């Protein structure tokens, strides 16, 4: 069984080289490019041959360049406890997260549309978990609301896919798009609260 290139020899140096390639890919994505391995290598000042030892193809490089931030919540410890205010606070944080990572998330969206066995981070349900956290007060105030189903509905209407449509097709600014998805999330919450009144 062969040992992966990065697991042998000067592993510290290899780790730094890999990170340099990933950072270059992120930089190029932020500039609106979809970098190939050789593009990241050139930007990082690393030989093409060396770069391909770390990433055998563009897809592997782009997957590595995806956001590595995976907190349990996008809300701080002082987040509101009122369900409406808490969801609004989450949606502001979620829009900011999507704005910060927009180039990488656009890349992940492209990758997720390809029929491949690997699943990019965009398709792992992290945002649904964050929304469920934002909806946590409903457990006490509206226990009949299916928080998971509501979180999935909100995510389907407010994620990076929707933001890209609002920005690129509808021509909204980031501020307008963020407000649109906040209002959409609030409308879905209000519908659930109306269907299952407070107990």
C-alpha positions, -999 to +999 in steps of 0.1 A: +000+000+000+015+033-010+020+061+015+005+095+005+032+120-006+024+145+022+028+118+049+064+111+043+097+131+046+095+167+056+059+168+066+060+203+082+073+218+049+048+198+029+020+210+051+031+246+045+033+240+008-002+226+007-015+255+027+002+280+003-015+263-026-049+264-009-045+301+001-035+310-035-066+292-048-088+311-023-071+344-034-077+336-071-113+326-064-118+360-046-106+377-078-133+360-098-112+332-113-117+295-112-080+284-107-065+253-121-037+236-101-011+253-122-027+287-116-025+282-078+011+270-082+022+300-102+005+324-077+022+306-048+056+305-064+055+267-064+065+245-094+036+229-113+051+194-108+052+199-070+017+213-070+003+182-087+018+161-059-007+178-036-037+182-059-041+158-087-068+179-104-087+212-103-116+196-084-093+184-055-078+219-053-112+237-053-126+213-027-096+221-004-103+258-009-138+256+006-146+274+039-131+256+069-152+275+094-176+251+110-189+266+143-219+250+160-237+283+157-234+317+139-250+333+169-231+346+199-239+339+236-259+371+238-282+362+210-319+371+215-343+345+229-374+357+211-377+334+180-383+363+155-354+384+168-332+354+170-339+344+134-333+379+122-300+380+140-290+347+125-300+358+090-278+388+093-249+366+103-257+341+076-257+367+049-224+381+062-209+345+062-221+340+026-207+374+016-173+367+032-170+333+015-189+341-017-162+331-042-155+297-025-192+290-021-198+298-057-171+273-065-186+247-042-220+252-058-205+245-092-188+214-078-220+202-061-238+202-094-214+177-109-222+140-106-193+129-084-190+106-053-173+133-032-197+157-016-184+193-013-189+211+020-218+230+005-239+198+005-233+186+041-262+204+058-241+227+080-265+256+074-295+236+084-279+229+117-272+266+122-308+275+114-321+248+138-299+265+165-314+298+156-349+283+160-341+266+194-365+288+214-394+273+195-389+241+215-403+260+245-427+285+229-440+264+200-432+227+206-455+216+178-434+233+151-411+208+133-379+228+137-360+205+113-385+208+085-387+246+091-349+249+090-347+230+057-374+252+042-355+284+054-322+270+041-337+262+007-349+297+003-321+317+018-288+300+010-260+309-014-279+296-044-307+321-037-283+349-030-265+342-063-298+344-081-307+377-064-273+392-071-267+379-107-303+376-121-324+400-101-296+426-100-299+433-063-271+447-042-257+426-013-278+447+012-310+442-008-303+405-012-296+401+025-329+419+033-348+397+008-336+365+024-342+378+059-378+386+050-382+352+033-370+335+064-393+356+086-423+348+064-416+310+067-413+314+105-445+334+107-463+307+086-451+280+110-461+300+141-496+307+126-501+270+119-489+260+154-499+288+179-479+293+211-487+268+239 
